[in-house]
């Protein structure tokens, strides 16, 4: 039996590394269209695109999406989602899935999984997903966000740096202490009550330094449950190279 939840897709036009990326074509669809189609294929009760750009609004409405216009001043996707949901007057217990607008190939199964992960957690106020890193170059790629978890699968830290660090020059390193590295999958679930609280928290230095909004929650003492994704999640599009990977995937 599926649990009730809603999906909000925060989208902005002015990406630093790839301006206008939501409207980039991948096959016969724009990136935002691909993301939206995966969202409506999930068990979500409602899917909404939250944006600050008229061009994105026009494209979103052309594919049948519900759009809420938001401020241009938001520094994070979660802040944008909070404004959109405040306008909707959602109850505190509503589970919200934050599906980022650059997550190409993040399937409906993964959207359902992150909502279910939060629903089953008695302690966490947020939930997200991860997958094993098997490529050494990805481990050292600053565009690949890494996560380390505790024994209860709660996040200890997220970073663009290679974590947990392994001293590769020490041949005597005991293999028992070599931890499997995990890549963070950019999707979140939280309840409306926590989202209201999150929006009042001031950004912290580690969030600003890493450019990772989830660190704001950890810094202020909130738990994030991190489950291993039930299937591969596709490509998070940050660069032109990522865009080309996505385009090759639909050929």
VENPEFEN-V520855 format. One line per field, one symbol per residue. phi: phi as a letter, one per 20 degrees, with the letter a starting at -180 (. if undefined). psi: psi as a letter, one per 30 degrees, with the letter a starting at -180 (. if undefined). burial: # if it has 24 or more other ideal C-beta (glycine too) atoms within 12 Angstrom, else .. Layout:
phi=???
psi=???
burial=???
//
This chain:
phi=.fefbcdddecceeffebgmffdfecmecfgffgffffffeeeffbccddbdcfffgfffffeneecdecfeefebfffffffffffelfffefeddedffdefneffffffffffffgeeedfdccbcbbfeddgfffdefededcddefdmefeadbeefcffcffedfegfffdeeffcefefbccbeggfgffgfeffgdfffffelcffffffgeneecfcdfgfbfdnceedcffffffffffdf
psi=kllklkkkjkkleikefikgffgkkjbgllefeeeeeeeffagkfkkkkjlgkeeeeeeeefggkkkkkllffkfleeeeeeeefeffhklefkkkkjjkfgikgjleeeeeeeeeeeefkfekfllalllkkfjeeeegkffjklkklafggkkelklfljkkkkiffjfgkkffgjkkkkkkkiklklleeeeeeeffkkkleeeeefhjfffeeeeggkkjkjkkkflkfbkjjfleeeeeeeeefg.
burial=..#.#########.#..#.#####.#...###########.###.########..##.##..#.######...#.##########....#...##########################.#..########.#.....#...#######...###.####.##...............#.############.###.##.#.#...#..##########..########...######...##..#.....
//
